[in-house]
Amino acid sequence: MIEAERVQAIPLFGDLDAYDLAHVARWIEEVRAAPGDLLIEQGTMPYELFIIEEGSVDVVRDDEPLATLGAGDVVGEIALMAQRRRMASVVARSDVRALALSVEALQEITAEMPELGGELRNMMDRRRAENAGN
């Protein structure tokens, strides 16, 4: 089980109280990846989103680099929230430690904490706007 302190360090969850942090922590799993490992494959259906704790990842669409993301960044939320195929691949650029939140966990959490679902939707909208410029 992930410690609530690790969850609190993530900007998305930083404003949650101790009870909510402990609740969210129950649903999160740690994922590790080595350079070159694929975390998300373009065209696949989404099953989780990732929150990068350490390291960096490259976001690539049709072999074209879109962005490099690092600690504190969330990736995979657009396809997960919209329930559509992944629009890009995410590849570890360095050793990565990330936290994964499954679609089932996300549904449970946002049903109990609608404000968190709203923040994820806001994040998704910002990312879509950024992607429109690429």
N, C-alpha and C positions, 0 to 999 in steps of 0.2 A: 504494500500500500504506500502511496506517495504521501509524504508529510505535508500538513497544511501550510507550513512555512514556505515550502517550495511553491505551492500554488499561490500564496500571497505575493510572492516576488514577481509574478506575471502581471503586467499592467492590466490585462483584461479582468483579472480577478482581485486586484489590489484593494478595492473598496469594500469587499465582502467582509462581514463580521466573522468571528471565530466559528460560529455554528455553521454558516454557509460554506466557509472554507473547508471545514471538515467534511461536509456533505459532498462538495465538488471533488475533493481529494479521493473519495471512495471510487469515483468513476474514471479516474485518470490512470493511464499506464505509461511507464517509461519506455522509450524506444531509443536505441543507439544505432548509429550508422557510420560506416567508414567512408573515406573519400571515394566517390564514384558510385556509391550505393544509391539505388532508386527508392525514394520514399513514396512518390506519387508518379503514376504513369499516365500520360496524356491519353484520353479516350476511354479510360476505365470508369466504372461507376464508383462513387465515393462511399467509403465506409468509415472514415475518420478525418479529423483535422489534426494538425500538429502545431505545437507551440515550441519554438526553438528555445532551449535553455542555454546551450553552449554550441559553438561552432557556427558554420554558415552553410547555406544551400543556394544552389542556382535554380532559378525558375526558367524553364525553356519551353517554347512552343514551336513545333515544326522545325526543330534544330536551331532556332534563333533565340539567343539569350534575351530574357525580359527583365530580370532583376536578380540581385543577390540579397538574400535575407539573412539575418543573424539573431542573436539573443533577444528575446522578447517578442519577436515577430510571430504571427499566426499565419499558417499556410494551409490551403485546402478547404477554407471555410465557404468559398463561393459555391463550389459544386455541391458541397454538403448541404448548405442551407437551401439552395435552389433545386436540389435533388436532380441534378443532371450530370452528364459525363464530365470528367476532368478536362479542362481547357488547356492544361500545360502539365509538363513533367516537372518534378522537383528532385534534384540530384544533390547529394552531399558533396560540398566543396572541400570540407575538412572533416575531422572526426566530429560527429554531431551527437548531442544528447538532447532529446526532445520529449515532450509530454504529448500523448495521444489521447484524444477524446472521441469515442465512437459515436456514430449517428444515434444509436439507442440511448447512450448516456446523455448526449446533447438534448435529445427530445425530453428525457426525464428532467434534466436540470432546468431547461427553459420553461417547462410546464410549472415547475415549482418556483422558479426565479425569472419571471418574465422580463425584468430589467436586463438580465444577462443576455437573453435572446435579442432584446432591442439593441444592445451594444454590439453584438455579433452582426446584426443586420446593418448597423451603421458602418461597421468595419468593412463589410462586404460591399456596400455602396461606394465607400471611398476607394476600395481596391478596383472596383469596376471602372470608376472614373479615371483612375491612374492608368488602367489597362487600355482604355479607349484612346489614350494619347500615344500608345505604343504601336 
